[in-house]
Amino acid sequence: VEGGETLTVRFDVTNTGERAGTDIPQVYLTARDGAPKVRLLGWSRLHLKPGETRRATVVADRRLLADFDAAARGWRIDGGLYEVAV
């Protein structure tokens, strides 16, 4: 997981089955500063052969991590701890 202007999450996905298939791995925000919060941040689509492992990369749209600040007329991402789940 890399932070900065947004979150970038990279992880490996393996097809453990005997047939080729497609997987849609997803990344969720599960908490912000210790407060539970569930929000889908993004997903990837991977086509995998049997036994194949590929790296998925999901980049969150910064608006999904932010709150709209009406006074500033823009999106604001507060500092703090953000927890995610794959």
ChimeraX attribute file (.defattr): number of C-alpha atoms within 10 A of each C-alpha:
attribute: neighborCount
match mode: 1-to-1
recipient: residues
	/A:1	11
	/A:2	10
	/A:3	9
	/A:4	7
	/A:5	11
	/A:6	16
	/A:7	18
	/A:8	16
	/A:9	20
	/A:10	15
	/A:11	12
	/A:12	10
	/A:13	16
	/A:14	15
	/A:15	19
	/A:16	13
	/A:17	12
	/A:18	9
	/A:19	10
	/A:20	13
	/A:21	12
	/A:22	11
	/A:23	14
	/A:24	12
	/A:25	17
	/A:26	17
	/A:27	21
	/A:28	17
	/A:29	20
	/A:30	18
	/A:31	16
	/A:32	17
	/A:33	12
	/A:34	11
	/A:35	11
	/A:36	11
	/A:37	14
	/A:38	14
	/A:39	14
	/A:40	15
	/A:41	21
	/A:42	19
	/A:43	19
	/A:44	14
	/A:45	13
	/A:46	18
	/A:47	13
	/A:48	19
	/A:49	17
	/A:50	13
	/A:51	12
	/A:52	13
	/A:53	15
	/A:54	14
	/A:55	11
	/A:56	17
	/A:57	19
	/A:58	20
	/A:59	17
	/A:60	20
	/A:61	14
	/A:62	16
	/A:63	14
	/A:64	15
	/A:65	20
	/A:66	14
	/A:67	13
	/A:68	12
	/A:69	11
	/A:70	9
	/A:71	6
	/A:72	8
	/A:73	8
	/A:74	11
	/A:75	15
	/A:76	15
	/A:77	15
	/A:78	12
	/A:79	8
	/A:80	9
	/A:81	11
	/A:82	17
	/A:83	16
	/A:84	19
	/A:85	13
	/A:86	13
